[in-house]
Amino acid sequence: MAAEGMFQLFALPSAGLERSKLKVPVSKIRALRKAIVQVGRGGSGSFVSKRGLVVTNHHVAYSCLARLGASKKHRGVLQHGHVANSLAEELPCPGYDLHVVERVEDVTQTLLAGLPEGTRRNYHGRFRKLRKKMVALRKACEAKKVSSQGQSYAVTCKVTADNHGASYTLTAYRRIRDVRLVYAPPKALGKFGGDIDNWMYPRHTADFTYLRAYVAKDGAGRPFAKANVPLNTPVFLEQGRWGIKRGSLVLVMGFPGRTARHVTSHGVRFHQDQRLSGMVALFEGAAKALRARVAESAEAKRKYATHDARLQNALKYYRMSAAGFARWKVLERTLRKEAALLAKLAPAQRKQAKRLLAEIGRAYRDYGKVSKRYAGLSRMTTIVPSVGAALTIARWSVERTRPEDKRLSSRYYDKNVYRLREGLDRLDRDIEPATEQAMLRYFLGQLLALPKGQRSRAVTKLVAWGKREQAKLRRQAKRKKTPFSAVFATSAGAAPAADELTRTVQLLYGKTALIARAAKGKAREAVKSTRAELWKAPRRALLAAAKRDPLLRFGVEMEIELRQLREGPLRLIEEYLGPVLGRRWITSFAKPAYPDANFTVRLSYGSVQDYKASATGKSHRYLTDLAGVIAKDKGRFPFEVPAWLKKAAKGEATNDAAKRAKRARRRFTDPQIKDVPVDFTTTLDTTGGNSGSAVLDDHGRLVGLLFDGTPESILSDWQYLPNEQRSICLDIRFAHYLATVQGATALLKELGLKK
């Protein structure tokens, strides 16, 4: 059985679920929403005990593990994993929060009441009215506290547009700001197979981690404090004891990211022709630049572990997407689908639809004129943290003066800016200056290589500044009769590089007060204090400071350029292409059975099935095993099996370890395959953001965690292929097995598995 669709909880396909042999009422499944959590900025997880215990993917918790592992106090956590057998041993996860679903409702009629239909003339005014109503609705939602278990707590609410604004959803969340690490396997298992096995099957990855949610004693979601207590979670997922078999019904609940299955052929063509090749080239270069630095510096290797993992994942995704678009002829399929739809329409409607498609095409062509510059600047500010920090400070000086309905995004709402502040406070612990320079040098080179009409003004000004500074230093060296290299080193803190652009980057970082040359002790505190002062500074004071600080000035110039793009050519995309043209296409013509994913909580259902690789025609059993893990061992990452697991698998462990290993194998061996299960394949319809999502059996019990897809699934944002693509899930029994072998006794007891 395979069912296409990522369904909203208030619009579940009850008839389809009942036909699928679900053993419990659909209402019971819907009620499990309070056990489903969004982890960090884009992963999924679920409560598995009444004391706030959360299970998610190892790769969703990877930033937590990497930051802890890069610190002196907890060095080794990423490599060796962590087992907490008491609350006191649980470690704070820097930068992590959780969002627990309280309620979800359709607010389409409320928002669209009184709004005119959008046109080319009125789209901006319509969009402004819509944004005002969305913010008002959100604030009204947040004004109401929730009472539960004798406590009253605030919620954070979000209004999201579905299918470009064909409908709107309001979700109320309970926000948890104190998240701690309970149990994680070592990196060798949590990332077993690494980039080689990513998006591939058979898989043998222990992609799981256990976290815990903490709150203040009054139930408020507050940052880490020793006085905080585990969150009371009366709704949590029961552990599935009997696992899965071929054909088993499975459901998944989580937060799938963004799909584009209902866009027109113009959207597909734009992605294929404009985005894919550009992203492959961009990420290839960025990944290469980072790998070069990581090879030279142990500090860079520790601090940029998450960056490296994300870049490698993105690179493989875009490479395989480009191949997949050709292999599956996505554009051709979309064109055929549109032609079939048009053929069914009455002549008058067909004429309207064709006019609409033509207008959508014009909007995409306009977008193409600035898309590469916008994408390059945007990627640079996310991949180079110090540049992102400069932009964030500059942007906040503008956004904080605006009402929330006119702010750039929800990141700049008053309730959310703590995340930005935390990132600024953490910056020096997260970065290494030489690596920042190498990454910025790469992006500047890419942006300077764009066609003349697409080049960035901010980058052009930075390059001109660098030339002036170097000329000034040469004059100074000549006047003092000192080697240029010595004068340069005094100013930049390093010997001059061979090329002018790299020297510009060296000077940029040598002269800034936003980050320290050596981020330790007093130097770290000084730059942290500077960033805090600039964060609070009025716009005029910030601009004055930018005249003295080149990195801050670069941030200001980028903020101005990106704002002008948004208020100019990109306004048509944000306010007209989607909310007007896209909405009209969806409501009048496409009329899909379910909305595209947009990071709101969804449910999908399907079955456990074998996988047949479309590239080779080879079939693979639906379930992998511990023997397969051992067979892949090569003694080095990413195929390195820890010695303790090899001994446990062979029954060679001694003393208590031997007893635990025997007990674990006896308890968690699957009767179908006669071995400990590891990962399995399903027909579940999922995409990015679903990572860490709970996979449930026909009684709503936890049997696995979704973590990846097969090569055919790489295009799940664009299509669903029930016979070819498979979602790959961790069998939760493998997590239980490893926890038993590693002696995570407190965890097992809390899960109800310790006898």
N, C-alpha and C positions, 0 to 999 in steps of 0.2 A: 504494500500500500504506500502511495506517495500522495501528499496533499500540498498543492501550491498555495502559498500565502503566509504572511506574517500578520496575524489578526490582533486587533485591539481588544482589550478585555471586555469592553461594553458591547462588542459586536462579534462575539465568538460564533463560529459556525456550529451551532448546537446539533443540528441534524447530522452533519458530517462526523462530529465527534461521537455521537451516539451510534452511528453505523460502524465506527471504527472499533467497536467492542470495548469502549471505555467502561470500566467497572464501577465507577463512582459518578455521582451527578456532576454535570458541568458546573453547577453552582459551587461545588466544593473546590474544583480546580480554580475557579475565578477567585475564591476566597484566599487562595494561597498567595495572592499578590503581595500581602504584607510580609511574606517570607522572601520576596525577591528584592535585591538591592542593586543599585548602580555603584560600581566601584571606581573611585578615582574619576577620570575625565572621559572614560569610554568603555569600560569593561562591565561585566555582569557578575553577580554572585548570589548567594542565598543563605539564609539563616538555617542552621542545622542543629540548634539547641535552644533552650529557653534562656540562655545566658549570653546571647549576642554573638555566638560563634558563627563565623561566615566561612564558607568554602568558595574558592574561585580558582582561576588558573594561575599557575606559576608565572606565566608571562604577563598576566594582568598585574600581579604583585611584584613584577620584576624591578620596577623603579624603587620600590621600598627596599627590596633585598640589595639592590646595587648601591643605594645611598648608605644603608647600614654597613654594607661590606666595604665601602670606601672610607668609612670613619675609623679612627684609631681605636675607639672603644669596642666596636663590634666587627672589626676586620675579620673577614673569613666567612661571614654569614651567607653571602652569595655562593661562595665556592662549596662550603661544607653543609649548608642548610642550618636549620634551627629547630630544636625541640624544647618547648616550654612545658614543664610538668607542674607548674604552679602559676598563678596570676602574676606573681612577682617576677617571673622569668620572661614574661611577654614584653616585647620590645616595641616602642612607638614607631609607627611608619611615617616618616616626614613627608608632608605634602599630600597625604591621602585623606579623603573623606568618603562617606557613604551616603547614598540617598535611598531611603526606604519608602516604597510606594504606600501612600495612605489611601488615596482614592484617584480614580480616573473618570472623567466625564466628557461628553460631547457638548461643546459650547458654540457650535456653528451658528445656530439661529440667533443667539445673544449677540455675537460679534457682527454678523452681517446685516442685522436689522437696521434699516435706515441708511445703509451705505449704497451709493449708486453703483451701477455696473461700470467697470473700468473702461476707459478709452485712452487713445494716444494723447488726448488733450487734458484729461482730468486725473491721470493715474497717480501723479505725485500727491495731490490733495487727498485723494482716496486713501493712499497708503498712509499718510500722516494721521488721518482720522482712525484708520484701522489700528495703527500702532498705539494711539492714545487709548482706544478701547481695550486693547490687549493688556496694556500696563495697568489700567484701572481694574480690570477683571483679576489680574494677578494680585494686586495689592489688596483687593477685597477678600480674596481667598486667604492671603497671609495674615489678615487682621483677625481671623478667627482661630483661636487656639483649639487644640484637640485634647480631649480628656480621655485617659485610658489608664487602667490599673492604678487608680487613685492619684494619678499625676496629670498635670496640664502642661502641654508643651507646644511650641510654635512650629509651624510648617513653612516650608518654602515652596512656592508654586511656580509653574511654568506653563505658558500657553504656546502650543506649537501648531504650525500650519501643516495640514495633511494634503498631499497631492497639490502643492502650489497654492493652497487656500481654498480648495474645493470643500474642505471641512476643517474644523479646528478642535483641538483636544486640550483640556485643562488637566494637569496632573499635580497633585499635592504630595509632597515628599516630607519625610522627617529627615533632617540633615544631621549626620553624625560626624563630628570633627576630630574625635580621638579614636584612631584605629591602630591596633597593635598586632604584631606578628606572633602567632601561636606555634605553627608548625609548617616548615617548608622542607622538602627534600633537597639534597645537594644539587648544584647546578648540573652536574653530570647526568642526573636523572630528570630533573625538571626541564632541561633543555636538550635531552637526549636526541641525537640526530641533527641538532642545530639547523643551520640554513640549508643543509643538504636535503634533509627529510621534510623541510617546511613545504606545505601544500602537496605532500606526497603520501602514498599508502602502499604497503603496510607501514604502520607507525608503532613505536614502542616507547612513547614519551610519558613520563610521570608528571603531566602538566597540571599540578594542583598545589594549592597553598591554603592554609587555614589562618584566618585573621579573627580579631574580636572587636566588636563595637563597644565603646565606653561613653558614658554620659555623666553629667554632674548628678549629685544625689537627688536633686529635685527633678531630674529627667531632662534637663536642658542639654542641647548639643553644644558642648564647649570644647575648646582645644585641650590638648594633653595636660593633665594635672594628676598628681599622685592621688588626690582625693576622689577622682572620678571612679565610677563603679561600672561593672558590665551591664549593658543594656538588657532590660527584661524583655524577652521576645516570646510572647505566648503563642504566636503563629510561627512555626518552623517546619522544615521538611523532615519527614521520617526517613530513616535509612532503608533502602531496599536490600533485603537479605538474600534474595534468590536470583538476582541478576537478570540477564536478558538472554534470549536465544533468537535464532533466525526467524523473522516474521513478527517478533514482538512489537506491540504498539508502544511508541514512545512520544512524549511531548517535550517541548522545550519552552521555557519562559525566561526572557531576558530583554536586553535593550539593543536590538539590531541597529546598526548605524544608519547609513543612507543608501537607499537603492534608487535606481532610475529606470525602472521597468516600464513606466508609463509615459516616458518622454517621447517626443516625436522623432522622426528620422533625422531632423536637423540637429537635435541634441546628441544623437548617436554619432552622426557624422563629425560634429565638432569634437567630441571626445576622441574619436578614432584618429582624425587628421591633425588636430591641434594639440591635444593634451598628451596622448600616450607616448609618442616619440620624444617629445620634450621632457616628460617626466623620467623616462628611461635614461636619457643622456644626463639629466640633472642629478639623479640619484647615483648613477654610476660614478660620476666625478666626486660627489660628496662622500660616498662610501670609500672611495679610493683615498681621498685626502685624509679622512679620519683614520683609516687603517694604517696609513703611513705614520701618523703621529702615535698611534697606539703601539706600534712596533718599536718606537723609540723611547717611550716613556711609560714606566709602570704606573705613575700617578694618573696619566691620561687613560690608561687601560682600566683602572679602577673607576675613575670618575665618569667616563663616557661609555660604560658598559651598556646602559640603556639606550643611549644615542646610537651606538653601533648596532644593537639588535634591531632597533626601529628602522634604521637606514637599510640594513640587509633585507629585512622583511618587505619594506616598500619597494626596493629594487627588484626583488623576485616577483612581487605582485605585479608591477608594471610591465616587466619583461613577459611574464606569462599572460598578462591581459592582452598585450599587443599580439602575441601569438594566437591567443584564444579568439580575438575579434576576427582574425583571418580564418582560423580553423572552423569556427562555428558560424561565420558569415552573419554576424549580428546586424550589420547595417542592411544587408539584403533581406534578412528576415523581417526587420522593422518596416522596410519599404513594402514588402509583400503584404504585411499585416495592415498597413495604412491603405494600400490599394484595395484590399478586400473590404475594409470598413467603408471607404468612399463608394465602392460599387453598390453597397447595400442602401445608401442614402437616396432620398428623393432628390430630383435635380436641383431644387432650390437650396436644400440643405447641403448638397455636395458642393455647390458654388460657394456657400458660406465657409465650409470646411477648407476648401482650397485657398480661399482668401486668407483665412486664419493661418494656415500652414505657411503661406508666403510671407506673412508678417513675422511669424516666428523665425523663419529663415533669415530675414533682414536683421532681426535683433541679434542673432548669433554671429552674423557677419560683422556687425558693429563691435561686438564683444571681442572678436578675433583681432581687432586692431590694437588692443591694449592687453590682451590676456597673458602674453608671455612676460611682459614687464611686471604685471601685477603678480603673476605666479612666482617669478623669480624673487621679487622683494618679499613676498609673503613667506616663501620657503626659507629664505635667508634669516628672517626674524624668528622663525621657530627652531631652526637647526643650529643657529649660533646664539646661545643664551645671552651673552653680553650685549649683542646687538638688539635682541628682543627686549632686554631690560631697558636700554636707552629709549627704544620706541615706546615702551609701556609708560615710562615716566613722562615722556613728552605728550603722549596721548591722554594720560590722566589729567594733565593740566588743562586740557580742552574739555574732556568729557564731564568732569566733575561740575562744570559751570552750567551744564545743560540739564533740562528735565529728563527723566529716565526714558520717556517715550522717544526722545531724539538722540539718545546715546547710541554709539556704534553697535554694541551688542550687549547681551546679558552679562558678559564678563565684567562690564563696567557699571553694573547696577551696584548700589550701595551695599546690598547684602552679600555680594560676591567678591568685592575688591580685596577681601582678606586673602584670597588665593594669590592675587597679584603681589600683595605685600609680602606674603610668606615666601614667594619665589624670589623677590628682591633680597630679602633677609638671608636666604639660603645660597645666593648666587656664588659667593666665593668658595663655599664648600663643594659646590657642584661643578666648578669649571677649573681649567688649567690654562693660563694666559697664552702659552705657545700654541695650544690646540685651537683656541679661539681665533688666533691670528691666522693659522693655516686654513681654517674653515671659511673665515671671512675672505681671505685672499682668493679662494676658489670661487666663491659666489660673485665677487666683484668682477673677476675675469669673465664669468658667464654673462653677467649683465652688460658688460662693456662690449660683448660680442654680438649683442642683439642688433637688428637693423636700425639704422639711424633714427627712424621715426618712433621706435619703441624703447629707446634708451632712457634710463632713469636720470632725472635731473639731480636727485640727491647723490647718486653715485658719481655723476659728472662733476659736481661741486666738490666732492671728497677728493677725487683725483686731482683736480686743479689745486686744492689746498695742499695736497702732498707735494706737488711740483714746487709750489711757492716755498714751502717749509724746507725742502731739500736745497733749493737755490739759496735760501737764507743761511742755512748751515754751511754751505760751501763758501759763501762770502765770509762768514764768521771764521771758518778754518783758515781761509787765505789771510784774513786780517791778523789772526793770532799766530800765523805760521805754524799751525797745528794740523796733523793729518785729519782729513775729513772723517775717517773712521772713528777717531777718538771723540771728535765733537758730536758725531751722530750717536755713538754709544752712550754718551752722557745724557743726551736728550731722549733716546728711545729705550735705553736700558739693555741694548744688545748691539752686536756688530752689524753693520749695514749688509743687507742681502744684495744679491747680484742685480736684481731687476727693480725698476722704479716703483711698480705697483706694490711689491712686497715691502719695500722700504716705507711706502705711505702707510701701510697697515702697521708696521712696527712703530712708526711715530704716533699713529692714532692711539695705540695702546700705551705707549710710553708717556704720553702727555695727558691721559685721562685720569680723572679722580673718581671714576665710577667703579673701577676694579683696581686691585693692587697688583704690582709686578710680582710680588711674592706674597700670596694671600695667607699670611700667618700672623698671629698675635695682634700687636697694636695696629699694624698696617691693615689687617682685615677689619678691625673694629672701626678704623678711621673711614674707610670707604663705605662700610655699612652705614655709618652715621651720615655720610654725605648723601647717599641714596635716600635715606629716610628724610633728610631735610629737603631734598629736591622733590620728593613725592608730595610734600606739604606745600611747596612753594607756589605762589600765584604765577600765572602765565608770564607776566612781565619779568618777574625775578628769575624765572626759569630761562627765559630767552637771554637775559643778561649773563647768566651762568654759562649758557651754551656758547657764548662768544669766547669764553676762556677754555672750554673743554671740547675737544674735537669729537669724541664719541657721543657726548650728549648732543652736540650740534648735528651730527649725522642722524641721531634719533629724531630731532626736531624736523630736519629736512625730509626724512622719510614720512613722518606723521603728516606734514603738509602735503607731500606728493600723494600719499595714499588717500588722504581726505579729499583732495581735488579729484582723484580718480573716482571715488565713491559718489561725490556730488556732481560729477560730470558724466563720462561715458558709462560708468558702472551703475549709475542710478537707473538707467533703462533696464538693466538686467535684474537688479534687486526689486524694483518697484513695478515694472511693467511686464517683462518676459514671464516671470513666474506668477505673481498675484493676479494678473489680468489675462494674458494670453494662455499661459499654462492652465490656469483654472478653467478658462472657457473651453479649452480642448478636452479637459477631463470631464467636466460636467455635461457638455453638449454632445460630445462625440465618443471619446474613448470609453467612459463609464466602466472603469475597472471594478473587479469584485472585491478588492482590498486595497488600502492605500500603501504607497511606498513607505519603506522604513524611514524613521527620522529620530532615532535615539529615544523613543518612548517605549514603554513596556509592551511587549507583544508575546503572543503564543503561536507556535507552529506545531503541527503533528505529522507523524509519518511512521515508518517501521524500520526495524533492524534488517539490513539486507547485505548480501555480498557485494563486492565492488569489482567491476570489470574495467580495466584501464583502456580508455579509448585509443591511446597511442600505440599500445602493443596487442590489445585483444586478450590479454591475460586476465584470468579471474583470480580474485583473492578472497579468502574466507572473511566473514564479517568480523571476526574476533582474533586479535593477536594475543600472544602469551609470553610468560616469563622466559621460556626457553628461547624465544625469538630475541629477547633483550640480550641474553647471554651470548647468543650466536652472533650478534652484531658487534660484540666487544672487540675493539682494536687497541685498547690500552691508552688511548689519547682522545681528547675532546675533538669532535662531538660524539664519538662512540667509545666512551670509557665507562665501564661498569665498576662501581666501587667494590673493593675487595670483600667488604662485609656482605654485600648482596650476592656475590658469586659463591661465597661460602654458604650462605643461607640457602641458595638455590640448590646447591649440591649436598646439603645436609652436613657440611663440614664445620659449622660453627661450634664453639665450645661453651660449656657452662650455661649461664642464663640466656645468652644469645642463641644457643642451640635449641633450648626449650621454646623460646619465642618463635624461632624460625619454623620449628615443627608445628607449633600451634597455629601459626599463620597459614602455612600451607594446607593443613588439615581443614581449617575453617573457610578459607577463601578460594579453594580450588573449584573451578567451574566443572560441573558434571558432564557438560557436552564435550569439552576439549581436554579434560583430565589434566589441567594445569591452571596456574594462577592467571586470570585474565588481565589484559593490559589496556588495549584500546579497541573500539569497535566503530563500525560504519552504519550510517542511517540515511534514510531519504529525507530527513528534516530539512526544511527550507530556511536557511539561515544566511547571515552575512557578517561582516566586520561589526564589532560591538557586541555580538553574541558570545564572544569569548568569555568563558567562565559561567555561562548560562547553565542552570539546572536542567538535566535531562531526567524526565519522570517516566515511571512505568504506568500501566493501566489503572493503578490504584492511587496515582499521584505521589508515589514514593521516589526518593532520589536513587537513581541507578548510574548516573554518570555526569560528566561535565563536558560541554561542547568546547572544543578548542581549535579546530582547523577544518579544512575541506580538501577534497581531492583536486587535481588540476582542472577538472571540468567545472568545479565550483568557483574557480577564480572569477568567473563572470556572473556570479549570483546577484551582483548589483543590477545586472541588465537582463537576466533571463533565468528561468528555472527549467532544468533538464531532468525530469524524474527518473529516467532510465539510466542516465550517465553519471550525474553528479552525486556525491555523497558528502555528508557532514561527518567529521571524525570526532569521536568522543572518548574521553577517558572513562574506563570502567571504574566506578567508585570503589570496587573491591580491591583494585590495585593500590589505591590510597590507603585503604584499611590494612592491607597486607604489609605495606612499607611501614606504616605507623606501628604495627605490632612488632615487626623485626627491629625497628629502631628504638623501641621502648617508650613510645609516646603514650604512656599508660593513662595519664590524666585526660588526654584527648579521647581515647577509646572509651573510657568510662563515661565521659560526657555525651558521647554519641550513642551510648547504650550498648556498646559492643564488648565491654570488658566483663568477663565472668570470673 
